[in-house]
Amino acid sequence: MSADSDFNQLAFVNGAPPQVVWLRLGTATTEQILECLRRHKADIDAFLAQDEEAVLELSS
């Protein structure tokens, strides 16, 4: 999991694995990050269950 685009670029170049969950939240508090992760739990679980996609982008 990362808020940095470097991991996103690496995953696009190399493909999965690894899989990257990219948090596109800008400057966020720990509570805002936690809320985003909770809100997208089903999306994260589905993403990690497959192996075709390398990047999942999450935003608020």
C-alpha positions in Angstrom: 0.0 0.0 0.0 1.4 3.4 -1.0 0.6 7.0 -1.4 3.6 7.4 -3.7 3.3 7.1 -7.5 6.7 5.3 -7.8 5.1 2.0 -6.8 2.3 2.6 -9.2 4.7 3.1 -12.1 6.7 0.0 -11.1 3.6 -2.1 -11.0 2.5 -1.0 -14.5 5.9 -1.7 -15.9 6.4 -5.1 -14.3 2.8 -6.2 -13.8 1.6 -8.4 -11.0 2.9 -9.6 -8.6 3.4 -7.5 -6.6 0.0 -5.9 -6.3 -0.1 -2.2 -5.2 -3.0 -0.4 -3.5 -2.4 3.2 -4.4 -4.0 5.7 -2.0 -4.8 8.9 -4.0 -5.8 11.0 -1.0 -3.3 13.8 -1.0 -2.5 15.0 2.4 -4.6 13.0 4.7 -4.8 12.2 8.4 -4.4 8.7 9.7 -8.2 8.7 10.4 -9.0 9.7 6.8 -6.7 6.9 5.5 -8.3 4.4 7.8 -11.8 5.5 6.8 -10.9 5.1 3.1 -9.5 1.6 3.7 -12.6 0.6 5.6 -14.9 2.1 2.9 -13.1 0.1 0.2 -12.5 -3.1 2.0 -14.6 -5.2 -0.4 -12.7 -3.6 -3.4 -9.3 -4.4 -1.7 -10.3 -8.0 -1.0 -11.5 -8.6 -4.6 -8.4 -7.0 -6.0 -6.1 -9.2 -3.9 -8.1 -12.3 -4.8 -7.2 -11.9 -8.4 -3.8 -11.8 -10.1 -4.3 -10.1 -13.4 -4.4 -6.5 -12.2 -1.3 -4.9 -10.6 -2.7 -1.6 -9.3 -5.8 -0.6 -7.4 -6.3 3.1 -7.1 -8.4 4.4 -4.1 -9.5 7.9 -3.5 -11.8 9.6 -1.1 
